[in-house]
Amino acid sequence: MTIKAVLFDLDGTLLNSLDDLADSANEALRQMGYPTHATEKYNYFVGGGVVNLMKSALAEEQYTEKELTKAVQLKKAHYTNNWANKSTLYKGVPLLLDAIEKSPLKMGVLSNKPQEFTAQIIGKLFKNWHFDHVSGAKEGIPIKPAPDAALAICKEWGFHPSEIAYIGDTRTDMETAVNTGMLAIGVTWGFRPESELLEFGAEHICHSPDEILELVLKEQTSYE
C-alpha cells in the first residue's frame, strides 16, 4: 500500500515540550495548594489532553469536579504566556520536515493539545514549513485515541486511512493509528518507552527522524 501522507503527533514527537507542560501544570497545583510533581512524572501524565493531564496530576488528592475544572483553567492560563519558554524541536526534526515538504507527501499534525495552542505553536515554532492540516483538541470532537479527527483528515485529503502514516510517541498515538486504520509508527525520543508503543500497535519503531525518512521516503513511500 502506497503512503501518500504523514500525520504527526506534536508533543513528544515533533516538539520537546515536557518542561513547559510540567511547569504550567505545577503552577496550577501550586495556586490551589496541592503538591507539585517532578518534571519526569509528566512523561506519563501528558498525551491524553489537558483534562486528563490535570486528573493525573491530582490523582492522589481528594478533589472535586469543580476543583478539576479550576485546575484546567489555571493550567491553560499559565501555559498561554509560557508555552514557548523551554520547548524546542527535537534534533533532526527540521531536516525531516524539509525532506517531507520537498516530497509528494502531504503533511499534517493531529494533537490532543487544545486547538488554540496547537495552532499557535505551529505558527511560531514551525513557521518554516507548510502543513496541509493542523488539528488540536476541539469542543464536540472526541480526542485521540478516538478516530473521529483522524478520519476527518482522511476525508479532507481524499485518502484511505491505510495511505497515511501516523507518527507518535505514546500509547494514545498508536491506538489512534490502529483505530483509524493508519500505519502506526512509534518514535522513541519522546515521552514513552518502546515497549509501550509495541504493546499498543506500533508497526514500526523509529529511533531517530532519519529512520522515518527511510521508512516513508526512501523506500518509495510504500510498505507491504
Protein Blocks (a to p, Z undefined) as FASTA:
>chain_A
ZZfbdcddfehplpccklmmmmmmmmmmmmnopacddfklmmmmgonajklmmmmmmmmp
ccdfklmmmmmmmmmmmmmmmmmmmgccdehklmmmmmmmmmmbdcddddfbdfklmmmm
mmmmmmmbccfbdcdddehiacdfbfklmmmmmmmnopafklpccddfbfklmmmmmmno
pacdddfklmbcfklmmmnopabdcfbfklmmmmmmmnoopaZZ
